[in-house]
């Protein structure tokens, strides 16, 4: 019987990297956690695909060792970096913008834009991280805007020419994001159907984010 590309191990029928690439980032991350693959929170989609495929090809015997404290720690990480304190719901205040009012609220990684070019808004950690990672973006802060030990202006760095951005961890980024009660306003696609990198952060309690 012929095997799919990337699936040459007899006892691993689901190893196909093509199949894994069709999964969402959060689904891949859950698969990686089940395989006890370390460092999943900082991996991009392609890295997750490679690691999950590799773990399955090696037999996945280590996935049986799910007892002890590691599982609870992974579960806590997944919860902390899941929906966030507001369950993904948009935050409103006196200075909420008109664009927020007319944006489609996204509170789950399973929700899709109503149409191409639709303005979207969320506070859902995994939605934001998945959106950024699919575009090669990493969490960052603007150099020189820090306040003591606190991060400065938050950005997503797409590795463009903006050299004044400093990469930070998602944990730091989301901690600041929630402390400032920010909203993430963004697009999945432009009106022409092409992928969009547009986003902005809004604080509904004051004019500047």
Secondary structure, 3 states (H helix, E strand, C coil): CCCCCCCCCCCCCCCCHHHHHCCCHHHHHHHHHHCCCCCHHHCCHHHHHHHHHHHHHCCCHHHHCCCCHHHHHHHHHHHHCCCCCCCCCCCCCCCCCHHHHCCEECCCCCCCCCCCCCCEEECCHHHHHHHHHHCCCEEEEECCCCECCECCCEEEECCCCCCCEEECCHHHHHHHHHHCCEEEEECCECCCCCECCCEEEEECCCCCC
